Amino acid sequence: MQETDLSDEKLLEIAKNAARNSYAPYSNIHVGAVIVTDDGKTFTGTNIENSSYGLSICAERVAVFNAVSNGYRKFKKIAVITSDGKGIMPCGACRQVLAEFSENMEVITLDKDGNVIRFKLNDLLPHAFRL
């Protein structure tokens, strides 16, 4: 956990480093994420696969659960990247989990040319499920 206002590029670097801890023997896609709280603290996550595929978990959800486990519930952004430096978008399940905490959260990744791209979560999941 760090406390600062980091650039998007630095956040992607932190996420890329987190991806190195991934356990992905089935897909061979190593994903890292870093989520930023409203007060600037960061928490990382990485994907963890299981031979029973449905029990696998994405990096974004691990980052959220890491932050929540440490008492944080308000987030302003999340950066997601693979260990080889390629951008990747959060899956639908991750988008729904992220929306539980902040529909206005910024999602940061890279486009196919390696340029930083940003989205608002509510643009990626415009009709999130709510009780």
Salt bridges, closest charged atoms under 4 A:
GLU3 OE1 - LYS41 NZ 3.41
ASP8 OD1 - LYS77 NZ 3.74
ASP8 OD2 - ARG118 NE 2.37
GLU13 OE2 - LYS10 NZ 3.34
ASP39 OD2 - LYS41 NZ 3.25
GLU103 OE2 - ARG130 NH2 2.54
ASP113 OD2 - LYS112 NZ 4.00
